[in-house]
Amino acid sequence: MNPDTADPAIQAVCPAIVDSARELAAPLEPRTGSPLLRWWARLREQPRSLDSAHAAAVRDSWRALWSSRLLVWAAGVGTVLAFGFGPVRKAFDPPGVTRGFGWLGNLLAAPAARWDAAWYLVIAHYGYRPDLDAYTSSRTAFFPLYPLGLSAISHLGVPPVLAGVLLSLLALAVALYGIHRLTTLELSRAGRSAIPRRGGGEVARLAVMVTAFAPMAFFFSAVYSESLYLALSVGVFWGARQGRWVWVGVLGALAAGTRSAGVVLMLPAVMLYLYGPREDRAPDFPPEEWPRAGGWRRAQNRLAASRWRPNYRLRWDVLWLGLVPAGLGLYMAYLAFSGGDALMPFHAEGVWGRHFAGPYGGVWDGAKAAFEGARQLLSFQRRHVYFPAAGGSPFISAGHNLMLLGFLIAAAAALVGVLRMLPLAYGVYVLAALALPLSYPVRPQPLMSLPRFLVVLFPLSIWLAAWLAAHPRARAPALVLSALLMAIFAAQFATWHWVA
């Protein structure tokens, strides 16, 4: 008898001896009920692959962060040095909150503090003042979490513009890290043939690069709420995938207090709770196998029913999801108790020229505006305006409408890829988030600000990264073109030209 056969022989004769020996040889585990010791034991049991995934996420996120922001500031500052600040900087910045920092300070602030940044700075300094009604109602379209963070950092002695940039950069770093980890998590799932199995780390790296160098990614370092909302929405999905529903509720509430689209995070959170995939536990109701008897029609009916049946039972922790709309509710309550109207954020959309055109009605309006814009450009004349509601120069408005339709078409193609590749909750989130801007178009430019709304929808970036990983020849041209567009748009933004 040798050592390899000794254990089975003894186990057959006296199982208790082997079990006792194995128990004594096993590493000691904390017998105490202390939560801290139990947490430390679970942390030590995690595989080393998590450490490598964390290191790769930090490394790739940091590279994408500093390189993309360097390009944004080089393009913005360089354009201002070459062509000046632009002709409309005073008209759209009445309180002067984006200037007054000296020649060098104003120059460095150019790629960060323009257009809506002035509103966030005004709110951070003066508040909403809903009691003044029509004089301040336009402010309520900008949700409070970002200006609250900006104000908190400013109270530490940091200049307001710099405080906004620091807040945006910190949120962008967290968002890039989360996208990297979330992409790696989805790549590790079995049974998704649309996701390449080889080079999963490369896909996660590309997802970070695609996000950081997106054409509208210069907003991520501006005094805008885009990066904060992106970080919170990624955190909601990560928490739901891990089954950490407390964090899902808290982060969802914060996202709903950052922008109106944050409320729709409730939908993917509920879908992930009921249908998964989830990493915290196995499904309570695994999908049924194909029935072997009962006839073809009956088998089809049973299979269809099993697809709609939730995979997880409802437990008490589902109540945490009720926190998601709390961010919007608290904001509305504040406006009501401060002398205003609780519905002011929704009425403010009319102040900014948006109107309800039916569910996704802006798609048709945007396509029609783009068609008329093409006619305007091909006519080579300015007297006759083909799109009646065009404002300002008809050529500029026509070019914007064509560009916005191009972004919509690209987003539609990417959405199809998301629905085919990622869990259904990702695609449903994109559809629900786009329902708001596509149902409330602006008359001169029906798809106004659509590229800025798209840049925070990270499932589109994850799909594009997977597609680029599967098509290596398109990788470099796509990233170079995207970075070039980002530099051009950043230069326009810095000189007070309307971009999105």
Secondary structure in CASP SS format (residue, H / E / C, confidence):
PFRMAT SS
TARGET T0000
AUTHOR 0000-0000-0000
METHOD secondary structure of the structure
MODEL  1
M C 1.00
N C 1.00
P H 1.00
D H 1.00
T H 1.00
A H 1.00
D H 1.00
P H 1.00
A H 1.00
I H 1.00
Q H 1.00
A H 1.00
V H 1.00
C C 1.00
P H 1.00
A H 1.00
I H 1.00
V H 1.00
D H 1.00
S H 1.00
A H 1.00
R H 1.00
E H 1.00
L H 1.00
A H 1.00
A C 1.00
P C 1.00
L C 1.00
E C 1.00
P C 1.00
R C 1.00
T C 1.00
G C 1.00
S C 1.00
P H 1.00
L H 1.00
L H 1.00
R H 1.00
W H 1.00
W H 1.00
A H 1.00
R H 1.00
L H 1.00
R H 1.00
E H 1.00
Q C 1.00
P C 1.00
R H 1.00
S H 1.00
L H 1.00
D H 1.00
S H 1.00
A H 1.00
H H 1.00
A H 1.00
A H 1.00
A H 1.00
V H 1.00
R H 1.00
D H 1.00
S H 1.00
W H 1.00
R H 1.00
A H 1.00
L H 1.00
W H 1.00
S H 1.00
S H 1.00
R H 1.00
L H 1.00
L H 1.00
V H 1.00
W H 1.00
A H 1.00
A H 1.00
G H 1.00
V H 1.00
G H 1.00
T H 1.00
V H 1.00
L H 1.00
A H 1.00
F H 1.00
G C 1.00
F C 1.00
G C 1.00
P C 1.00
V C 1.00
R C 1.00
K C 1.00
A C 1.00
F C 1.00
D C 1.00
P C 1.00
P C 1.00
G C 1.00
V C 1.00
T C 1.00
R C 1.00
G C 1.00
F C 1.00
G H 1.00
W H 1.00
L H 1.00
G H 1.00
N H 1.00
L H 1.00
L H 1.00
A H 1.00
A C 1.00
P C 1.00
A C 1.00
A C 1.00
R C 1.00
W C 1.00
D H 1.00
A H 1.00
A H 1.00
W H 1.00
Y H 1.00
L H 1.00
V H 1.00
I H 1.00
A H 1.00
H H 1.00
Y H 1.00
G C 1.00
Y C 1.00
R C 1.00
P H 1.00
D H 1.00
L H 1.00
D H 1.00
A H 1.00
Y H 1.00
T C 1.00
S H 1.00
S H 1.00
R H 1.00
T H 1.00
A H 1.00
F C 1.00
F C 1.00
P C 1.00
L H 1.00
Y H 1.00
P H 1.00
L H 1.00
G H 1.00
L H 1.00
S H 1.00
A H 1.00
I H 1.00
S H 1.00
H C 1.00
L C 1.00
G C 1.00
V C 1.00
P C 1.00
P H 1.00
V H 1.00
L H 1.00
A H 1.00
G H 1.00
V H 1.00
L H 1.00
L H 1.00
S H 1.00
L H 1.00
L H 1.00
A H 1.00
L H 1.00
A H 1.00
V H 1.00
A H 1.00
L H 1.00
Y H 1.00
G H 1.00
I H 1.00
H H 1.00
R H 1.00
L H 1.00
T H 1.00
T H 1.00
L H 1.00
E H 1.00
L H 1.00
S C 1.00
R C 1.00
A C 1.00
G C 1.00
R C 1.00
S C 1.00
A C 1.00
I C 1.00
P C 1.00
R C 1.00
R C 1.00
G C 1.00
G H 1.00
G H 1.00
E H 1.00
V H 1.00
A H 1.00
R H 1.00
L H 1.00
A H 1.00
V H 1.00
M H 1.00
V H 1.00
T H 1.00
A H 1.00
F C 1.00
A C 1.00
P C 1.00
M C 1.00
A H 1.00
F H 1.00
F H 1.00
F H 1.00
S H 1.00
A C 1.00
V C 1.00
Y C 1.00
S C 1.00
E H 1.00
S H 1.00
L H 1.00
Y H 1.00
L H 1.00
A H 1.00
L H 1.00
S H 1.00
V H 1.00
G H 1.00
V H 1.00
F H 1.00
W H 1.00
G H 1.00
A H 1.00
R H 1.00
Q H 1.00
G C 1.00
R C 1.00
W H 1.00
V H 1.00
W H 1.00
V H 1.00
G H 1.00
V H 1.00
L H 1.00
G H 1.00
A H 1.00
L H 1.00
A H 1.00
A H 1.00
G C 1.00
T C 1.00
R C 1.00
S H 1.00
A H 1.00
G H 1.00
V H 1.00
V H 1.00
L H 1.00
M H 1.00
L H 1.00
P H 1.00
A H 1.00
V H 1.00
M H 1.00
L H 1.00
Y H 1.00
L H 1.00
Y H 1.00
G C 1.00
P C 1.00
R C 1.00
E C 1.00
D C 1.00
R C 1.00
A C 1.00
P C 1.00
D C 1.00
F C 1.00
P C 1.00
P C 1.00
E C 1.00
E C 1.00
W C 1.00
P C 1.00
R C 1.00
A C 1.00
G C 1.00
G C 1.00
W H 1.00
R H 1.00
R H 1.00
A H 1.00
Q H 1.00
N H 1.00
R H 1.00
L H 1.00
A H 1.00
A H 1.00
S H 1.00
R H 1.00
W H 1.00
R C 1.00
P C 1.00
N C 1.00
Y C 1.00
R C 1.00
L C 1.00
R C 1.00
W H 1.00
D H 1.00
V H 1.00
L H 1.00
W H 1.00
L H 1.00
G H 1.00
L H 1.00
V C 1.00
P C 1.00
A H 1.00
G H 1.00
L H 1.00
G H 1.00
L H 1.00
Y H 1.00
M H 1.00
A H 1.00
Y H 1.00
L H 1.00
A H 1.00
F H 1.00
S C 1.00
G C 1.00
G C 1.00
D C 1.00
A C 1.00
L C 1.00
M H 1.00
P H 1.00
F H 1.00
H H 1.00
A H 1.00
E H 1.00
G H 1.00
V H 1.00
W C 1.00
G C 1.00
R E 1.00
H C 1.00
F C 1.00
A C 1.00
G C 1.00
P C 1.00
Y C 1.00
G H 1.00
G H 1.00
V H 1.00
W H 1.00
D H 1.00
G H 1.00
A H 1.00
K H 1.00
A H 1.00
A H 1.00
F H 1.00
E H 1.00
G H 1.00
A H 1.00
R H 1.00
Q H 1.00
L H 1.00
L H 1.00
S H 1.00
F C 1.00
Q C 1.00
R C 1.00
R C 1.00
H C 1.00
V C 1.00
Y C 1.00
F C 1.00
P C 1.00
A C 1.00
A C 1.00
G C 1.00
G C 1.00
S C 1.00
P H 1.00
F H 1.00
I H 1.00
S H 1.00
A H 1.00
G H 1.00
H H 1.00
N H 1.00
L H 1.00
M H 1.00
L H 1.00
L H 1.00
G H 1.00
F H 1.00
L H 1.00
I H 1.00
A H 1.00
A H 1.00
A H 1.00
A H 1.00
A H 1.00
L H 1.00
V H 1.00
G H 1.00
V H 1.00
L H 1.00
R H 1.00
M H 1.00
L C 1.00
P C 1.00
L H 1.00
A H 1.00
Y H 1.00
G H 1.00
V H 1.00
Y H 1.00
V H 1.00
L H 1.00
A H 1.00
A H 1.00
L H 1.00
A H 1.00
L H 1.00
P H 1.00
L H 1.00
S H 1.00
Y C 1.00
P C 1.00
V E 1.00
R C 1.00
P C 1.00
Q C 1.00
P C 1.00
L C 1.00
M C 1.00
S C 1.00
L H 1.00
P H 1.00
R H 1.00
F H 1.00
L H 1.00
V C 1.00
V C 1.00
L C 1.00
F H 1.00
P H 1.00
L H 1.00
S H 1.00
I H 1.00
W H 1.00
L H 1.00
A H 1.00
A H 1.00
W H 1.00
L H 1.00
A H 1.00
A H 1.00
H C 1.00
P H 1.00
R H 1.00
A H 1.00
R H 1.00
A H 1.00
P H 1.00
A H 1.00
L H 1.00
V H 1.00
L H 1.00
S H 1.00
A H 1.00
L H 1.00
L H 1.00
M H 1.00
A H 1.00
I H 1.00
F H 1.00
A H 1.00
A H 1.00
Q H 1.00
F H 1.00
A H 1.00
T C 1.00
W C 1.00
H C 1.00
W C 1.00
V C 1.00
A C 1.00
END
